[in-house]
Amino acid sequence: MEVFIIYFEKELLNKSISILMKTGLKRKEAEIASDILVTADKRGIDTHGLSKLPIYIKRIQSGAIDIKAKPEVIKEKKGVAVIDANNCLGQITGYAGAKKAIELAKEHYWSSVFVRNSNHFGIASYYSMLAAKEGMIGITLSNANPTMSPYGGKKAMLGTNPISVAIPTRLDFPIVLDMATSTVARGKIIMAAKKGNSIPNGWALTKNGKKTVSAEEALHGMLTPLGGPKGSALAMVIDIFCGVLAGGHYLTEIGPLFTQLDRGQSVGHFFAVLNVEAIISLSEYYSVIESYIKSVKNCPPVEGDQVFLPGELEYLTSQKHISGGIPLNNSVIEELNQTALSLGLGELF
């Protein structure tokens, strides 16, 4: 039976920081990584929240992630930069890449930052929303280890390769696109397998390329691309930006997250930021985007009482979790406690 325990945001942040610092991570870095993980849980994206912390710790302990490494800008020209992550924790790399893109956009109005030699970095929207907080449009792409077959194929060669775009508004939240290029994020299948649940038909294929509703078979098989050829093509484009152009790895060269703990993943990221003041004044922009939002909101809903903007449901979930606490299920809590115990911290959850 699935059981949930409620924790408040600050409590989860402190527990995560304690675990990460016990591995030798500096406090500031532990705070950044923890904020990214807890933000995912707070927004209801539990596949990329604290449930991922145990595997990060295993990879740190095995040397697959170098906690002493720092992201390094190895090339910069006007609004373009290339960063070598040097195999550090993905969240630290993602934060550094997004911040560099924001810095360059403030000076050059448009920036492109390519990152190589990184690791799994959590939810892509965290990084694009950093730009939106500055009144700019943020774009984040990442490739990932191969878990999805290209359209028409039956071998996993592409990652779920997420894309996020965050657009600033005068609302309490930005408009946020955050999606995998697979039919579903692999984390949802992992969670279904942990709970012993089946998955909808069409989410995944077996290792022999047959459709399956078994989460276990899916984990040993491959995901399907979103919209068939459309998701497959988009995943390839993202892989080219994050792998080929970044001078990093791509396709089957990228290492898996949960196995091969003797090597870094060699994941690549891409961050772009558009400073809208290069085009129109910020006040004019906000006036137009408010009119746009009003038009969308005035669309008659098929059911319910309103049409939601991209990212609005996640924002509403975060507000609910801020006031009422964030639920973690018993299987995640058990893994987190095992991780804390292995570090000599006792049961923290």
C-alpha positions in Angstrom: 0.0 0.0 0.0 1.3 3.4 -1.0 1.7 5.8 2.0 2.6 9.5 1.9 4.3 11.6 4.5 4.0 15.4 4.3 7.1 17.6 4.7 7.4 21.3 4.5 9.8 22.8 1.9 12.4 24.1 4.3 12.5 20.8 6.1 13.2 18.9 2.8 15.8 21.5 1.8 17.7 21.1 5.1 17.6 17.3 4.9 18.9 17.3 1.3 21.6 19.8 2.1 22.8 17.6 5.0 23.0 14.6 2.8 24.9 16.3 -0.1 27.3 18.1 2.3 28.1 14.7 3.9 29.6 13.6 0.6 32.0 16.6 0.6 29.9 19.0 -1.5 30.3 22.7 -0.4 27.3 24.2 1.3 26.5 26.7 -1.5 26.5 23.9 -4.1 24.4 21.7 -1.8 21.9 24.5 -1.4 21.7 25.0 -5.2 21.3 21.3 -5.9 18.7 20.8 -3.1 16.7 23.8 -4.3 16.4 22.3 -7.8 15.4 18.9 -6.4 12.8 20.2 -4.0 11.4 22.6 -6.6 10.6 19.6 -8.7 8.7 17.9 -5.9 7.0 21.2 -5.0 5.8 21.6 -8.6 4.5 18.0 -8.6 7.3 16.7 -10.9 8.2 14.0 -8.4 10.1 11.9 -11.0 12.8 14.5 -10.9 12.7 15.5 -7.3 14.3 13.9 -4.2 13.6 10.5 -5.6 16.7 11.1 -7.7 19.0 12.0 -4.7 19.9 8.4 -3.8 21.3 7.6 -7.3 23.2 10.9 -7.3 24.8 9.9 -4.0 25.7 6.5 -5.3 27.4 8.1 -8.3 29.3 10.5 -6.2 30.4 7.7 -3.9 31.6 5.6 -6.8 33.5 8.5 -8.4 31.1 8.6 -11.4 30.4 12.3 -10.4 33.3 14.5 -9.3 32.1 16.7 -6.5 35.4 18.6 -6.5 35.1 19.6 -10.2 33.9 23.0 -11.3 32.2 24.1 -14.6 34.8 25.9 -16.7 34.2 28.4 -19.5 36.6 27.2 -22.2 35.5 29.5 -25.0 33.6 32.7 -25.2 32.9 35.1 -28.1 30.3 37.9 -27.8 27.1 36.2 -26.7 28.3 32.6 -27.2 30.1 30.5 -24.6 31.2 26.9 -24.3 31.4 25.3 -20.8 33.2 22.1 -19.8 31.4 20.7 -16.8 34.4 18.5 -16.0 32.0 15.7 -14.8 30.6 17.7 -11.9 27.0 17.3 -10.4 24.5 18.1 -13.2 22.6 20.6 -11.1 25.7 22.7 -10.4 26.5 22.7 -14.1 23.0 23.6 -15.1 22.9 26.5 -12.7 26.3 27.8 -13.9 25.2 27.5 -17.5 21.9 29.2 -17.0 23.5 32.0 -15.0 26.2 32.5 -17.7 23.5 32.7 -20.4 21.7 35.4 -18.4 24.9 37.4 -17.9 25.7 37.3 -21.6 22.1 38.3 -22.6 22.2 41.3 -20.4 25.3 42.5 -22.4 24.5 41.1 -25.8 20.7 40.8 -25.7 20.9 37.2 -27.0 23.1 34.4 -25.6 23.9 30.8 -26.4 25.7 28.6 -23.9 26.8 25.1 -24.8 27.8 22.6 -22.1 29.6 19.3 -22.3 30.7 16.6 -19.9 27.8 17.0 -17.5 25.4 14.7 -15.8 21.6 14.4 -15.2 20.5 17.9 -14.1 16.9 17.5 -12.9 14.0 19.6 -14.3 14.9 21.7 -17.3 12.3 24.4 -16.3 14.3 25.4 -13.2 17.0 26.9 -15.5 14.7 28.5 -18.0 12.7 30.1 -15.2 15.9 31.7 -13.8 15.9 33.9 -17.0 12.1 34.6 -16.7 12.7 36.0 -13.2 15.1 38.5 -14.8 12.4 39.6 -17.3 14.0 37.6 -20.1 13.0 34.5 -22.1 15.0 31.4 -21.1 15.4 28.3 -23.3 17.0 25.1 -21.9 17.8 21.9 -23.8 19.5 18.7 -22.7 20.4 15.4 -24.2 20.2 12.2 -22.1 21.2 8.6 -22.1 19.6 6.5 -24.8 16.2 5.2 -23.7 14.1 6.0 -26.8 14.1 4.5 -30.2 14.2 6.9 -33.3 10.9 6.7 -35.2 10.6 3.4 -37.0 13.5 1.8 -35.1 13.7 -0.8 -32.4 17.0 0.2 -30.7 17.3 2.8 -28.0 19.5 5.5 -29.5 18.0 8.8 -28.3 17.5 10.2 -24.8 14.2 11.7 -23.6 16.0 15.0 -24.4 13.9 17.6 -22.6 13.2 21.2 -23.8 12.0 24.0 -21.6 11.0 27.6 -22.5 10.1 30.1 -19.8 8.4 33.4 -20.8 8.1 36.2 -18.3 4.7 37.7 -17.3 3.3 40.1 -14.7 1.4 37.2 -13.2 2.8 35.4 -10.2 4.2 32.8 -12.5 5.8 32.7 -16.0 4.5 30.8 -19.0 6.6 27.6 -18.9 7.0 24.8 -21.5 8.8 21.8 -20.0 8.5 18.5 -21.8 10.4 15.4 -22.7 10.6 14.4 -26.4 9.4 10.9 -25.5 5.8 10.1 -25.1 6.4 10.2 -21.4 9.4 10.9 -19.1 11.2 7.6 -18.1 10.9 8.7 -14.5 7.1 8.0 -14.7 7.8 4.4 -15.7 10.4 4.0 -12.9 7.8 5.3 -10.4 5.1 2.9 -11.9 7.5 0.0 -11.5 8.3 0.9 -7.9 4.5 1.0 -7.2 3.8 -2.2 -9.1 1.5 -0.4 -11.5 1.0 -1.0 -15.2 1.6 1.8 -17.8 -0.7 3.0 -20.6 -0.3 1.3 -24.0 1.9 3.4 -26.3 4.3 4.7 -23.7 7.0 2.1 -24.3 8.2 -0.9 -26.2 9.8 -4.1 -25.1 13.5 -4.8 -25.9 12.2 -6.6 -29.0 10.3 -3.6 -30.2 6.8 -4.7 -29.1 4.2 -2.5 -27.4 3.9 -3.2 -23.6 1.8 -2.1 -20.6 4.4 -3.6 -18.2 6.5 -1.0 -16.4 9.2 -3.7 -15.8 9.3 -4.7 -19.5 9.5 -1.0 -20.5 12.5 -0.4 -18.2 14.3 -3.2 -20.1 13.0 -1.9 -23.4 12.6 1.6 -24.8 10.4 4.6 -24.7 8.4 5.8 -27.8 8.9 9.3 -29.3 6.2 11.9 -28.6 4.0 12.1 -31.7 6.1 9.5 -33.6 8.3 11.3 -36.2 7.8 14.7 -34.5 9.3 13.7 -31.2 12.0 11.7 -32.8 13.1 14.7 -35.0 13.0 17.1 -32.0 15.1 14.7 -29.9 17.7 14.5 -32.7 17.8 18.3 -33.0 18.3 18.7 -29.3 21.0 16.0 -29.4 22.8 17.9 -32.1 22.8 21.2 -30.1 23.8 19.5 -26.8 26.2 16.9 -28.2 27.5 17.7 -31.6 27.7 21.5 -31.4 28.8 21.4 -27.7 31.7 19.2 -28.7 30.5 16.5 -26.4 28.8 13.1 -26.5 25.6 12.1 -28.3 23.3 9.2 -29.1 24.6 5.9 -27.5 27.8 7.6 -26.3 26.0 9.0 -23.3 26.2 6.9 -20.2 23.1 5.6 -18.2 22.1 7.2 -14.9 21.3 4.1 -12.9 24.1 1.7 -14.1 27.7 2.0 -15.1 28.7 3.7 -11.9 32.3 3.8 -12.9 31.9 6.6 -15.4 30.4 10.0 -15.9 27.4 10.3 -18.1 28.9 12.9 -20.5 25.5 14.7 -20.8 25.3 18.0 -22.8 23.1 21.0 -22.2 22.2 24.2 -24.1 21.0 27.4 -22.6 19.8 30.4 -24.5 18.4 33.7 -23.2 16.6 36.4 -25.2 16.6 39.9 -23.7 13.2 41.2 -25.0 14.5 44.8 -24.7 16.5 44.2 -27.8 13.2 44.2 -29.6 10.7 46.2 -27.6 10.6 47.9 -24.2 9.9 45.7 -21.3 6.7 47.7 -20.4 5.4 47.4 -24.0 6.2 43.6 -23.9 4.3 43.1 -20.7 1.3 45.0 -22.1 1.2 42.8 -25.2 1.7 39.5 -23.3 -1.1 40.5 -20.9 -3.4 40.9 -23.8 -2.3 37.6 -25.2 -2.9 35.8 -21.9 -6.3 37.4 -21.6 -7.3 36.1 -25.0 -6.2 32.6 -24.1 -8.0 32.7 -20.8 -11.2 33.9 -22.5 -11.3 30.7 -24.6 -14.4 28.7 -23.6 -13.2 25.5 -21.8 -14.2 22.0 -22.9 -14.7 21.1 -19.2 -14.0 22.8 -15.9 -14.1 26.5 -15.4 -11.0 27.8 -17.3 -8.2 27.2 -19.8 -4.8 26.8 -18.2 -1.5 28.4 -19.4 1.6 26.3 -19.8 3.2 25.9 -16.3 0.1 27.2 -14.5 -1.0 23.8 -13.1 2.6 23.3 -11.8 2.5 26.8 -10.2 -0.9 26.0 -8.5 0.6 22.7 -7.3 3.6 24.5 -5.8 1.3 27.0 -4.0 -0.7 24.1 -2.5 2.6 22.4 -1.4 4.0 25.6 0.0 1.0 26.0 2.3 0.1 22.3 3.0 3.4 20.6 2.6 5.0 18.3 0.0 4.1 14.6 0.0 6.7 11.9 -0.4 5.7 8.3 -0.8 7.0 5.5 1.3 9.2 3.9 -1.3 11.1 7.3 -1.9 11.3 7.8 1.9 12.8 4.4 2.4 15.5 5.0 -0.3 16.3 8.4 1.2 16.7 6.9 4.7 18.9 4.1 3.4 21.1 6.8 1.7 21.2 8.9 4.9 22.1 5.8 7.0 24.9 4.9 4.5 26.4 8.3 5.2 26.2 8.0 8.9 23.4 10.5 9.3 20.7 8.1 10.7 17.2 8.1 9.4 16.5 11.7 8.4 13.0 11.2 6.9 
